[in-house]
Amino acid sequence: MWRYSLRRLAGAIPTLFIVMTAAFFMMRLAPGGPFDRDRMLTPEIEANIRKAYNLDEPLVVQYGIYLSKLFRGDLGPSFKYQDYTVVELIGNGFPVSFRIGITAIVLALIVGGAFGILAALRQNSLIDHAVMAVAMIGITVPNFVMAPLMALIIGVWLRLLPAGGYGGGSLRNLILPTIALALPQVAYVARLTRASMIEVLRSNYIRTARAKGLPGRLVVGRHALRAAFLPVVSYLGPAIAGIITGSVVIETIFGIPGIGRYFVQGALNRDYTLVMGVVIFYGSLIIMLNLLVDLAYGLLDPKIRYD
């Protein structure tokens, strides 16, 4: 397993390098610059600022300077957030996004998995159709529609929970954004679990277990569930990375200071170093989570070996 993990990590380095390189040149080739929205500066002051950030150098030279700093673990200072480095901004935003994201994915696994199993066991029944209809609504209705509705109805009209704000990480402030972030994932997990469970329940070893007289709960819980969750595990790799790094819409609507907001604001402000730092962090997170997903396959399916 260790050799397999090292091979996967070694193969992921060129992919991360390509993504980083593409992001570097695309950001700098886009119209505008990091200081275009500032007050009109004199040519001398603007030239000094550009020189301080190496923006007066050719793109290839800028890229070489960035790589040399990156290899030393230096992601550079933010162009727009004064007195903050990119590492500090990511360090401040990631725990917030992680807390909301990991809660949302756990909620999606529990609720979506339960509904998917229920729909599979009651295939083509009213319960099955109802679960799939609700799941389809959860997939098709975007969260930039659902989140404001939840904030309006639950937060403003009923006043049951705060309609926005982080509140220092208060539980009441996190309930609405967590649910809004989890709703699409609940729908996807439910559909994946249902489809996989139906296929597993028709397999020969499940028929054999039933023929031996095992109770239905043991057939499902001991034999079918592990195999049925393999497609869900495959989906969880990029899903967890996307959720943890923060839904831009959810964080913006509810005023959550997570990493997603930094990424969008950095792109709008042409904060090159901040965008690059988030891209590298996001890419590394996806690589690590996909590796963990592949390793989890061996725990769920004993037939899989990494020799």
Secondary structure, 3 states (H helix, E strand, C coil): CHHHHHHHHHHHHHHHHHHHHHHHHHHHHCCCCCCCCCCCCCHHHHHHHHHHCCCCCCHHHHHHHHHHHHHCCCCCECCCCCCCEHHHHHHHHHHHHHHHHHHHHHHHHHHHHHHHHHHHHCCCCHHHHHHHHHHHHHHHCCHHHHHHHHHHHHHHHCCCCCCCCCHHHCHHHHHHHHHHHHHHHHHHHHHHHHHHHHHHHCCHHHHHHHHCCCCHHHHHHHHHHHHHCHHHHHHHHHHHHHHHCCCHHHHHHCCCCCHHHHHHHHHHCCCHHHHHHHHHHHHHHHHHHHHHHHHHHHHHCCCCCCC
